[in-house]
């Protein structure tokens, strides 16, 4: 007879016995005793209600169904219930052949034949299942050949847990003994590495809070999937299917290593630092009261990449990583970890130290850069800038890196090769700069309505008539008020906003020139300050010519001012840009001359028309012999090169007279006029010469 026929006969005989019982609660175990054919070792029996809830079952049922994917079990149970029908009072037996249900987290599955029969008006359904593997062998053979192992665990959190059944290939592989019938304490059988943690997992599983977890036995990482058997809460049972996930875990660890490790240096990377800071935040109550972070940047590292190549740059990064790794043996701290965040940026996270130890750590870092770096038989001397921050009562761990970076930025602004500790003032300055940057973006978006141009006259020293002016931008922030140029120009340059702001200035100057021309005011040349970011922009010359052409302003009515250092940043490109401007009749002045590092050879090649002597040399000119020598030499140099000269910062009559006496042709400064609004500048133009 087929499996389906055996099941149908068995289930009908068993149902007949159970219906004879008059008790409200059907007793499956008692009924089984009266039906000999149910003693088949592979027969699984259960009673379920119309919702699919298991009301009763034999032990073998849980041994198998506890290791199956529970979503698949619920789905098949629903299908079975939908097929169970009653017709004209006749109760029909439903059978299914070769249903296949997957084992939890496994490629294996259990094939079974199923029969179901309604029991009575109480909407209970008796289900009989006969599992069989591919060879048609019995249940025990099937379980023994699983690539997992199966346990039946009983007990409770207070009294502990006992294993009454353990079977499967994996058991022998990890060195476990098979168990059948006799209960063995869980940890007498399983030599787990972390018994406390595994006990906690089982307690959570028996409480219904967890149905899977991982644990380790020897070198194996195992995953346990728990199915609770309905019963008394004080003494519950569960079927636990255990799978070997060692290879999967090793793969995950390899991926994690790649995700959290810098490939160049092998050091932990930014993602690892972020994770460590988050962990530190979660365990603040356990952390040392002294925890600090040092952010490190190699000064002028770009010069290495640009001069000898990125391959050499990578080699220097690796040498730096090796040197910084020595710190752990040089200072006494509870915890020290080195990270490479990318480029030339390193971070050190230290915990459990005294204040003087943290200071010593910074000194050690500095000393590591004293020794020259050797590369291809050459010596290279590198220096580093550092920013340091510490956890305090008002500082969260996640803020350590942000604060250290603020301090690092201060070190770089101060010239590099130094360490700076974070202070609250830096935070205020940072927030202020963020506020200004956001404000600049909005001002540009609104068409520059918040910007205004002021004009400071340039005076002819001989007749003291106005021959030009310098356009100076002012910003009236809607909340802050008038923002000093020194506060927002640098932010505009660093953020790239100087490009659209510069375009606005050029257009506004053109508009003002046209208004003065329309009013019949004597033409003057207007100087416009240009940043290095604008000058290096590939479309700069084209944009200037386009604006002047659109506005209908003659090219010789404006002069562009650039600082020495700005012109020297890319000399080849600079020479080409200056030549193109000159060909189009646009004059160039070198602003703040004498404060930069331009060489006389380049000065001879630069297509410039004017040198503007920086006010730092004129402010104390009459009292400082050094300033007198520099100013006189600059005037003589300009004349010999056929260049015009303007002395800035003329604030007193004595300085004015001195400059006139040594032959300086043009003067600019508060002695003659402060920067003026367009209306006041018009009035100044009409004043008689002094």
C-alpha positions as CSV (number, residue, x, y, z in Angstrom):
1,X,0.0,0.0,0.0
2,X,1.2,3.5,-0.7
3,X,2.2,6.0,2.0
4,X,-1.0,7.9,1.4
5,X,-3.1,4.8,1.9
6,X,-1.3,3.9,5.1
7,X,-1.6,7.4,6.4
8,X,-5.3,7.5,5.5
9,X,-6.1,4.2,7.3
10,X,-4.0,5.2,10.3
11,X,-5.5,8.7,10.7
12,X,-9.0,7.3,10.4
13,X,-8.5,4.7,13.0
14,X,-6.8,7.2,15.3
15,X,-9.6,9.7,14.8
16,X,-12.2,7.1,15.6
17,X,-10.6,6.3,18.9
18,X,-10.2,10.0,19.8
19,X,-13.9,10.8,19.0
20,X,-14.9,8.1,21.5
21,X,-13.2,10.2,24.2
22,X,-15.8,12.3,26.0
23,X,-13.3,14.6,27.6
24,X,-13.2,18.2,26.6
25,X,-9.5,18.0,26.0
26,X,-8.5,15.4,23.4
27,X,-5.6,13.2,24.6
28,X,-3.4,12.3,21.6
29,X,-1.0,10.2,23.6
30,X,-3.7,8.1,25.1
31,X,-5.3,7.5,21.7
32,X,-1.9,6.5,20.2
33,X,-1.6,3.7,22.7
34,X,-4.8,2.1,21.3
35,X,-3.7,2.2,17.7
36,X,-0.7,0.0,17.2
37,X,0.2,1.2,13.7
38,X,1.0,4.6,15.1
39,X,4.1,3.1,16.6
40,X,5.9,3.5,13.2
41,X,9.1,5.3,14.1
42,X,8.6,7.7,11.2
43,X,5.0,8.7,11.9
44,X,4.5,12.3,13.0
45,X,1.2,13.3,14.6
46,X,-0.3,16.6,15.6
47,X,-3.7,18.2,16.4
48,X,-4.2,21.7,15.2
49,X,-7.1,24.2,15.3
50,X,-8.6,26.0,12.3
51,X,-6.1,28.8,12.8
52,X,-3.2,26.5,12.4
53,X,-2.2,26.5,16.1
54,X,-0.6,23.3,17.4
55,X,-2.8,21.9,20.2
56,X,-1.0,18.6,20.8
57,X,1.6,16.4,19.1
58,X,3.9,13.5,19.5
59,X,7.6,13.9,20.2
60,X,8.7,12.9,16.7
61,X,6.6,15.7,15.2
62,X,8.5,18.4,17.0
63,X,11.9,16.7,16.3
64,X,11.2,17.2,12.6
65,X,9.0,20.3,12.4
66,X,11.2,22.1,14.8
67,X,14.1,22.1,12.2
68,X,12.0,23.3,9.3
69,X,11.6,26.8,8.0
70,X,8.7,28.1,10.1
71,X,7.3,30.4,7.3
72,X,7.1,27.4,5.0
73,X,5.5,25.3,7.8
74,X,2.8,28.0,8.4
75,X,2.1,28.3,4.6
76,X,1.7,24.5,4.1
77,X,-0.5,24.3,7.2
78,X,-2.8,27.0,5.8
79,X,-3.0,25.1,2.5
80,X,-3.9,21.9,4.3
81,X,-6.6,23.5,6.3
82,X,-8.2,25.1,3.2
83,X,-8.4,21.6,1.7
84,X,-10.1,20.0,4.7
85,X,-13.9,20.0,4.0
86,X,-17.1,18.3,5.2
87,X,-19.8,17.2,2.9
88,X,-23.3,16.1,3.8
89,X,-22.1,15.1,7.3
90,X,-19.4,12.9,5.8
91,X,-15.9,13.7,7.1
92,X,-13.4,13.5,4.3
93,X,-9.7,12.7,4.6
94,X,-7.3,14.9,2.7
95,X,-4.0,13.5,1.5
96,X,-1.0,15.1,-0.2
97,X,2.0,13.3,-1.6
98,X,5.6,14.4,-1.5
99,X,5.3,17.8,0.1
100,X,8.8,19.3,0.4
101,X,9.6,21.8,3.2
102,X,13.0,23.5,3.6
103,X,15.2,23.1,6.7
104,X,16.0,26.4,8.5
105,X,18.8,28.3,6.8
106,X,19.9,25.2,4.8
107,X,19.9,23.9,1.3
108,X,18.4,20.6,2.7
109,X,14.7,19.9,2.8
110,X,12.4,17.2,4.1
111,X,10.0,15.4,1.8
112,X,6.8,14.1,3.3
113,X,3.4,12.6,2.7
114,X,0.5,14.2,4.6
115,X,-3.0,13.2,5.7
116,X,-5.5,15.4,7.5
117,X,-9.0,14.7,9.0
118,X,-11.4,16.9,11.0
119,X,-12.1,15.5,14.4
120,X,-15.3,17.0,15.7
121,X,-17.5,20.1,15.9
122,X,-14.8,21.8,17.9
123,X,-12.9,22.6,14.7
124,X,-9.9,20.4,15.5
125,X,-8.0,18.7,12.8
126,X,-5.8,15.6,13.2
127,X,-2.7,15.6,10.9
128,X,-0.4,12.6,10.2
129,X,2.9,13.1,8.4
130,X,5.3,10.5,7.0
131,X,8.8,12.0,6.2
132,X,11.0,10.3,3.8
133,X,14.4,11.2,2.3
134,X,15.5,10.7,-1.3
135,X,16.3,7.0,-0.7
136,X,13.0,6.4,0.9
137,X,14.6,5.6,4.2
138,X,13.0,6.4,7.6
139,X,13.0,9.4,9.8
140,X,16.1,8.4,11.9
141,X,18.2,8.0,8.7
142,X,17.0,11.4,7.5
143,X,18.0,13.2,10.6
144,X,21.3,11.4,11.0
145,X,22.3,12.5,7.4
146,X,21.4,16.1,7.9
147,X,24.3,18.5,7.5
148,X,23.1,20.2,10.7
149,X,22.4,18.7,14.0
150,X,19.1,18.7,15.9
151,X,18.6,19.0,19.7
152,X,15.6,18.7,21.9
153,X,16.2,21.0,24.9
154,X,14.0,21.2,28.0
155,X,14.1,23.2,31.2
156,X,13.6,26.7,32.4
157,X,15.8,29.8,33.2
158,X,15.9,29.1,36.9
159,X,16.8,25.4,36.9
160,X,18.8,25.3,33.8
161,X,18.5,23.4,30.5
162,X,18.8,19.7,29.6
163,X,19.4,18.0,26.2
164,X,17.2,14.9,25.7
165,X,17.9,14.4,22.1
166,X,20.9,15.2,19.8
167,X,21.4,13.8,16.3
168,X,22.9,14.9,12.9
169,X,26.2,14.7,11.0
170,X,27.4,18.1,12.3
171,X,27.4,16.8,15.8
172,X,30.2,14.3,15.1
173,X,32.1,17.0,13.1
174,X,32.3,19.4,16.0
175,X,33.0,16.6,18.5
176,X,29.6,16.1,20.2
177,X,28.1,12.8,21.4
178,X,24.7,11.7,20.2
179,X,21.9,11.8,22.8
180,X,18.6,9.9,22.9
181,X,16.3,9.6,25.9
182,X,18.6,10.4,28.8
183,X,18.8,14.0,29.7
184,X,22.3,15.6,29.9
185,X,22.9,19.2,31.2
186,X,23.3,21.5,28.3
187,X,26.9,22.7,29.0
188,X,28.1,19.2,29.9
189,X,27.3,18.4,26.3
190,X,28.2,21.7,24.6
191,X,31.7,23.1,25.4
192,X,30.7,26.6,24.5
193,X,33.3,29.4,24.7
194,X,30.9,31.9,26.3
195,X,28.5,30.0,28.6
196,X,27.0,33.1,30.2
197,X,26.1,34.5,26.8
198,X,24.7,31.3,25.5
199,X,22.7,30.8,28.7
200,X,21.2,34.3,28.2
201,X,20.3,33.4,24.6
202,X,18.4,30.3,25.7
203,X,16.6,32.2,28.4
204,X,15.5,34.7,25.8
205,X,14.5,32.0,23.5
206,X,12.4,30.1,26.1
207,X,10.8,33.5,27.0
208,X,9.8,34.0,23.4
209,X,12.2,37.0,22.9
210,X,14.6,35.4,20.5
211,X,14.4,32.5,18.0
212,X,18.0,32.4,16.7
213,X,21.5,33.1,17.9
214,X,25.1,32.2,17.2
215,X,27.7,30.6,19.4
216,X,31.2,29.0,19.1
217,X,32.4,25.5,19.8
218,X,36.2,25.1,19.3
219,X,37.0,26.7,15.9
220,X,33.4,26.4,14.7
221,X,30.9,29.2,14.5
222,X,27.3,27.8,14.8
223,X,23.9,29.2,14.3
224,X,21.0,27.9,16.4
225,X,17.3,28.2,15.4
226,X,14.9,27.6,18.2
227,X,11.3,26.3,17.9
228,X,9.3,26.3,21.2
229,X,7.1,23.2,21.8
230,X,3.7,24.3,23.3
231,X,3.5,23.2,26.9
232,X,3.7,24.4,30.5
233,X,5.6,27.6,31.0
234,X,7.5,26.3,34.0
235,X,9.0,23.4,32.1
236,X,9.1,24.1,28.4
237,X,10.7,22.2,25.6
238,X,12.3,23.4,22.3
239,X,13.7,21.9,19.1
240,X,17.0,23.5,18.2
241,X,18.4,23.2,14.7
242,X,22.1,24.0,14.6
243,X,24.0,24.9,11.4
244,X,27.7,25.3,10.7
245,X,28.2,28.9,9.5
246,X,32.0,29.0,10.0
247,X,32.8,29.7,6.4
248,X,30.1,32.3,6.2
249,X,31.5,34.0,9.3
250,X,35.0,33.9,7.9
251,X,33.7,35.5,4.7
252,X,31.9,38.2,6.8
253,X,35.1,38.8,8.8
254,X,37.1,39.2,5.6
255,X,34.5,41.6,4.2
256,X,34.5,43.5,7.5
257,X,38.3,43.7,7.4
258,X,38.2,45.2,4.0
259,X,35.5,47.6,5.0
260,X,37.3,48.7,8.2
261,X,40.9,48.6,7.1
262,X,42.9,51.0,5.0
263,X,44.3,49.0,2.0
264,X,47.5,51.1,1.8
265,X,48.7,51.0,5.4
266,X,46.7,48.1,6.9
267,X,45.6,50.5,9.6
268,X,41.9,50.9,10.7
269,X,40.2,53.5,8.5
270,X,37.6,56.3,9.0
271,X,34.7,53.8,9.1
272,X,36.4,52.0,12.0
273,X,37.1,55.2,13.8
274,X,33.4,56.2,13.4
275,X,32.4,52.8,14.8
276,X,34.9,53.0,17.7
277,X,33.6,56.5,18.7
278,X,30.0,55.3,18.6
279,X,31.0,52.3,20.8
280,X,32.8,54.7,23.2
281,X,29.6,56.8,23.3
282,X,27.6,53.7,24.3
283,X,30.0,52.8,27.1
284,X,30.7,56.3,28.5
285,X,29.9,55.0,32.0
286,X,32.7,52.4,31.6
287,X,35.2,54.6,29.7
288,X,38.2,56.2,31.2
289,X,37.6,59.7,32.3
290,X,40.6,60.7,30.2
291,X,40.1,60.1,26.5
292,X,41.5,62.2,23.7
293,X,42.0,62.3,20.0
294,X,44.8,63.7,17.9
295,X,44.3,64.5,14.2
296,X,47.6,64.6,12.2
297,X,48.2,66.1,8.7
298,X,51.6,66.1,6.9
299,X,52.4,69.7,5.9
300,X,52.6,70.5,2.2
301,X,52.3,66.8,1.3
302,X,50.9,67.8,-2.1
303,X,54.4,68.9,-3.0
304,X,55.6,65.3,-2.7
305,X,52.9,64.0,-5.0
306,X,53.4,66.8,-7.5
307,X,57.2,66.6,-7.6
308,X,58.1,62.9,-7.4
309,X,54.7,61.3,-8.1
310,X,51.8,59.6,-6.3
311,X,53.6,56.2,-6.0
312,X,56.3,58.0,-4.0
313,X,53.6,59.7,-2.0
314,X,52.1,56.3,-1.1
315,X,55.5,55.2,0.1
316,X,55.8,58.2,2.4
317,X,52.4,57.5,3.8
318,X,53.4,53.9,4.6
319,X,56.7,55.2,6.2
320,X,54.6,57.7,8.3
321,X,52.3,54.9,9.4
322,X,55.2,52.8,10.5
323,X,56.7,55.6,12.5
324,X,53.4,56.5,14.2
325,X,52.9,52.8,15.1
326,X,55.9,53.1,17.4
327,X,54.0,55.4,19.7
328,X,52.3,52.4,21.5
329,X,55.7,51.4,22.9
330,X,56.8,55.0,23.8
331,X,53.9,56.2,26.0
332,X,52.0,54.6,28.9
333,X,48.3,54.6,28.2
334,X,45.5,52.1,28.8
335,X,44.4,52.3,25.1
336,X,46.0,53.7,22.0
337,X,44.8,53.1,18.4
338,X,46.1,54.6,15.2
339,X,43.9,55.2,12.1
340,X,44.6,56.3,8.6
341,X,41.7,58.2,7.2
342,X,43.0,58.7,3.7
343,X,45.5,61.0,1.9
344,X,48.0,62.3,4.5
345,X,45.5,62.3,7.4
346,X,46.1,60.1,10.5
347,X,44.2,60.0,13.8
348,X,45.3,58.7,17.2
349,X,42.6,57.7,19.8
350,X,44.0,57.4,23.3
351,X,42.4,56.5,26.6
352,X,43.3,56.2,30.2
353,X,46.2,58.6,30.6
354,X,47.4,61.5,32.7
355,X,47.5,65.0,31.3
356,X,51.2,65.1,31.0
357,X,51.2,61.8,29.2
358,X,48.9,63.2,26.5
359,X,51.2,66.2,26.1
360,X,54.1,63.9,25.9
361,X,52.3,61.9,23.2
362,X,52.1,65.0,21.1
363,X,55.8,65.7,21.6
364,X,56.7,62.1,20.6
365,X,54.7,62.6,17.4
366,X,56.6,65.8,16.7
367,X,59.9,64.0,17.4
368,X,59.0,61.2,14.9
369,X,59.1,63.8,12.1
370,X,62.5,65.1,13.1
371,X,64.2,62.1,11.5
372,X,64.5,62.5,7.7
373,X,62.5,60.2,5.5
374,X,64.8,58.2,3.1
375,X,63.6,57.5,-0.4
376,X,65.7,56.4,-3.4
377,X,68.9,57.5,-1.7
378,X,67.5,60.9,-1.0
379,X,66.5,62.6,2.4
380,X,63.2,64.3,2.7
381,X,62.3,66.4,5.8
382,X,58.5,66.3,6.5
383,X,56.7,68.1,9.2
384,X,53.2,67.7,10.6
385,X,50.4,69.8,11.9
386,X,48.2,68.4,14.7
387,X,44.9,69.2,16.3
388,X,43.9,67.7,19.7
389,X,40.7,67.3,21.6
390,X,39.6,65.6,24.8
391,X,36.4,64.3,26.2
392,X,35.0,66.6,28.9
393,X,31.7,66.9,30.7
394,X,30.3,68.8,27.8
395,X,31.9,66.8,24.9
396,X,30.4,63.7,23.4
397,X,32.8,61.1,21.9
398,X,31.4,61.7,18.4
399,X,32.5,65.3,18.7
400,X,36.2,64.4,19.3
401,X,37.1,64.2,15.6
402,X,35.2,67.3,14.7
403,X,36.9,69.3,17.5
404,X,40.4,67.9,16.6
405,X,39.9,68.8,13.0
406,X,38.9,72.4,14.0
407,X,42.2,72.6,16.1
408,X,44.1,71.0,13.1
409,X,42.8,73.7,10.8
410,X,44.0,76.4,13.3
411,X,47.5,74.8,13.2
412,X,47.5,74.9,9.4
413,X,46.3,78.5,9.3
414,X,49.1,79.4,11.7
415,X,51.7,78.0,9.2
416,X,51.8,74.3,10.1
417,X,54.4,72.3,12.0
418,X,52.6,72.8,15.3
419,X,49.9,71.3,17.6
420,X,46.8,73.1,18.7
421,X,44.3,72.1,21.4
422,X,40.6,72.6,20.8
423,X,38.9,75.4,22.7
424,X,35.3,76.5,22.9
425,X,36.3,79.7,21.0
426,X,37.1,77.5,17.9
427,X,33.6,76.1,18.1
428,X,32.1,79.6,18.1
429,X,34.3,80.6,15.2
430,X,33.3,77.5,13.3
431,X,29.6,78.1,13.8
432,X,30.1,81.7,12.8
433,X,31.9,80.7,9.6
434,X,29.1,78.2,8.8
435,X,26.5,80.9,9.4
436,X,28.4,83.3,7.1
437,X,28.8,80.7,4.4
438,X,25.1,79.9,4.4
439,X,24.4,83.6,4.4
440,X,26.7,84.1,1.4
441,X,24.9,81.4,-0.5
442,X,21.6,82.9,0.1
443,X,22.9,86.4,-0.8
444,X,24.1,85.1,-4.1
445,X,20.8,83.3,-4.7
446,X,19.0,86.6,-4.1
447,X,21.0,88.3,-6.8
448,X,23.6,90.1,-4.6
449,X,21.1,92.6,-3.0
450,X,22.9,92.4,0.3
451,X,26.2,93.4,-1.3
452,X,27.4,97.0,-1.8
453,X,30.5,98.4,-3.5
454,X,32.5,101.2,-2.0
455,X,35.2,103.1,-3.9
456,X,38.5,104.4,-2.5
457,X,40.2,107.1,-4.6
458,X,43.7,106.8,-6.0
459,X,45.4,110.2,-6.1
460,X,48.0,111.6,-8.5
461,X,50.8,112.7,-6.2
462,X,51.9,115.7,-8.4
463,X,48.5,117.4,-8.9
464,X,46.5,115.5,-6.3
465,X,43.8,114.9,-8.7
466,X,41.8,111.6,-8.8
467,X,43.1,109.2,-11.5
468,X,41.2,106.1,-10.4
469,X,39.7,104.1,-7.5
470,X,39.6,100.7,-6.0
471,X,36.2,98.9,-5.7
472,X,35.8,97.3,-2.3
473,X,32.9,94.9,-1.5
474,X,30.8,95.3,1.6
475,X,28.2,92.8,2.9
476,X,25.2,93.9,4.9
477,X,23.9,90.6,6.5
478,X,20.2,90.8,7.3
479,X,20.7,89.6,10.9
480,X,24.3,90.3,11.7
481,X,24.6,93.7,10.0
482,X,27.7,94.9,8.2
483,X,30.2,92.0,8.0
484,X,33.9,92.9,7.8
485,X,35.5,91.8,4.5
486,X,38.2,89.9,6.5
487,X,35.4,87.7,7.9
488,X,33.7,86.7,4.7
489,X,36.2,86.9,1.8
490,X,38.3,84.0,3.0
491,X,35.1,81.9,3.5
492,X,34.0,82.8,0.0
493,X,37.4,81.7,-1.4
494,X,37.5,78.4,0.5
495,X,33.9,77.5,-0.4
496,X,34.2,78.5,-4.1
497,X,31.6,81.2,-3.7
498,X,34.2,83.8,-4.6
499,X,33.6,82.9,-8.3
500,X,29.9,84.1,-8.4
501,X,30.7,87.0,-6.0
502,X,33.5,88.1,-8.3
503,X,31.3,88.0,-11.3
504,X,28.7,90.2,-9.4
505,X,31.5,92.7,-8.6
506,X,32.6,93.0,-12.2
507,X,29.0,93.5,-13.4
508,X,28.3,96.1,-10.6
509,X,31.5,98.0,-11.5
510,X,30.4,98.1,-15.2
511,X,27.0,99.3,-14.2
512,X,28.5,102.1,-12.0
513,X,30.9,103.2,-14.7
514,X,28.0,103.6,-17.1
515,X,26.1,105.6,-14.5
516,X,29.0,108.0,-14.0
517,X,29.5,108.3,-17.7
518,X,25.8,109.1,-18.2
519,X,26.2,111.8,-15.5
520,X,29.1,113.4,-17.3
521,X,31.6,112.6,-14.6
522,X,35.3,112.5,-15.7
523,X,36.3,108.9,-16.5
524,X,38.5,107.1,-14.0
525,X,40.0,103.6,-14.0
526,X,38.3,101.2,-11.5
527,X,40.5,98.5,-9.9
528,X,38.8,95.2,-9.0
529,X,40.4,92.7,-6.6
530,X,40.6,89.2,-8.1
531,X,41.3,86.1,-5.9
532,X,43.6,83.3,-7.0
533,X,40.6,81.0,-7.2
534,X,39.0,83.3,-9.8
535,X,42.3,83.8,-11.7
536,X,42.9,80.0,-12.0
537,X,39.4,79.3,-13.2
538,X,39.6,78.1,-16.8
539,X,36.8,80.4,-18.0
540,X,38.0,83.5,-16.1
541,X,39.4,85.6,-19.0
542,X,36.4,84.6,-21.3
543,X,34.0,85.6,-18.5
544,X,35.6,89.0,-17.9
545,X,35.6,89.8,-21.6
546,X,32.0,88.6,-22.0
547,X,30.7,90.8,-19.1
548,X,32.5,93.9,-20.4
549,X,31.2,93.3,-23.9
550,X,27.6,92.7,-22.7
551,X,27.7,95.8,-20.4
552,X,29.3,97.9,-23.2
553,X,32.2,99.1,-21.1
554,X,35.6,99.8,-22.6
555,X,38.3,97.2,-21.5
556,X,40.7,100.0,-20.4
557,X,38.2,101.3,-17.9
558,X,39.0,98.5,-15.4
559,X,42.2,97.2,-13.8
560,X,42.4,93.7,-12.2
561,X,44.4,93.4,-8.9
562,X,46.1,90.2,-7.9
563,X,48.4,89.4,-4.9
564,X,51.9,88.2,-5.5
565,X,51.3,84.8,-4.1
566,X,48.1,84.4,-6.2
567,X,50.1,85.1,-9.3
568,X,52.8,82.6,-8.3
569,X,50.6,79.6,-7.7
570,X,50.8,78.3,-11.3
571,X,53.4,80.4,-13.1
572,X,53.0,78.8,-16.6
573,X,49.2,79.2,-16.6
574,X,49.6,82.7,-15.0
575,X,51.9,83.9,-17.8
576,X,49.4,82.7,-20.4
577,X,46.4,84.3,-18.7
578,X,48.2,87.6,-18.2
579,X,49.3,87.7,-21.8
580,X,45.7,87.1,-22.9
581,X,44.4,89.9,-20.7
582,X,47.0,92.3,-22.0
583,X,46.1,91.4,-25.6
584,X,42.6,92.5,-24.8
585,X,43.7,95.7,-23.2
586,X,42.8,94.8,-19.6
587,X,45.4,96.1,-17.2
588,X,46.8,94.1,-14.2
589,X,48.2,95.3,-10.9
590,X,50.1,93.3,-8.3
591,X,48.4,94.1,-5.0
592,X,50.2,94.1,-1.6
593,X,53.6,94.0,-3.3
594,X,56.5,93.1,-1.0
595,X,54.5,90.7,1.2
596,X,54.7,87.7,-1.1
597,X,57.4,85.5,-2.6
598,X,57.5,86.5,-6.3
599,X,61.0,86.4,-7.8
600,X,62.4,89.3,-9.9
601,X,62.8,87.0,-12.9
602,X,59.0,86.3,-12.9
603,X,58.2,89.9,-12.3
604,X,60.1,90.7,-15.5
605,X,58.0,88.2,-17.4
606,X,54.6,89.0,-15.9
607,X,52.4,91.1,-18.2
608,X,51.5,93.6,-15.4
609,X,51.2,97.4,-15.4
610,X,51.2,98.4,-11.8
611,X,52.8,97.6,-8.5
612,X,50.8,98.5,-5.3
613,X,53.1,98.8,-2.3
614,X,51.5,97.1,0.7
615,X,50.4,99.3,3.6
616,X,52.6,97.4,6.1
617,X,55.6,99.3,4.6
618,X,53.9,102.7,4.6
619,X,52.2,102.8,7.9
620,X,55.3,103.7,9.9
621,X,57.3,104.8,6.9
622,X,58.7,108.1,8.4
623,X,60.0,106.3,11.5
624,X,61.4,103.1,10.1
625,X,64.6,103.0,8.1
626,X,63.9,99.5,6.8
627,X,60.5,100.4,5.4
628,X,62.1,103.5,3.8
629,X,64.7,101.4,2.0
630,X,62.1,98.8,0.8
631,X,59.7,101.5,-0.5
632,X,62.4,103.5,-2.2
633,X,63.8,100.3,-3.8
634,X,60.3,99.2,-5.0
635,X,59.7,102.6,-6.6
636,X,63.0,102.5,-8.4
637,X,62.4,98.9,-9.5
638,X,59.0,99.7,-11.0
639,X,60.4,102.7,-12.8
640,X,63.2,100.6,-14.3
641,X,60.7,98.1,-15.5
642,X,58.4,100.8,-16.9
643,X,55.6,100.0,-14.3
644,X,53.3,102.3,-12.5
645,X,53.4,102.5,-8.7
646,X,50.7,103.1,-6.1
647,X,51.5,103.4,-2.4
648,X,48.6,102.0,-0.2
649,X,48.0,102.9,3.4
650,X,48.8,106.6,3.2
651,X,47.2,107.8,6.5
652,X,49.2,111.0,7.5
653,X,50.4,114.1,5.8
654,X,54.0,113.2,6.8
655,X,53.9,109.9,4.9
656,X,52.2,111.6,1.9
657,X,55.0,114.3,1.8
658,X,57.7,111.6,2.2
659,X,56.4,109.5,-0.7
660,X,56.1,112.5,-2.9
661,X,59.6,113.4,-2.1
662,X,61.0,110.1,-3.2
663,X,59.1,110.1,-6.4
664,X,56.1,107.9,-5.8
665,X,53.6,108.8,-8.5
666,X,50.3,107.6,-7.0
667,X,48.9,107.5,-3.5
668,X,45.9,105.8,-1.8
669,X,44.8,105.9,1.8
670,X,42.7,107.4,4.6
671,X,44.7,110.6,4.5
672,X,43.0,111.4,1.2
673,X,39.7,109.4,1.7
674,X,38.2,106.3,3.2
675,X,36.2,104.0,0.9
676,X,33.1,105.9,-0.3
677,X,29.6,105.1,-1.5
678,X,29.0,105.9,-5.2
679,X,27.2,109.1,-4.3
680,X,30.0,110.3,-2.0
681,X,32.6,109.3,-4.5
682,X,30.9,111.5,-7.1
683,X,31.1,114.4,-4.7
684,X,34.7,113.6,-3.9
685,X,35.5,113.7,-7.7
686,X,34.1,117.2,-7.9
687,X,36.2,118.6,-5.0
688,X,39.1,120.9,-5.8
689,X,42.7,119.5,-5.6
690,X,44.4,119.9,-2.3
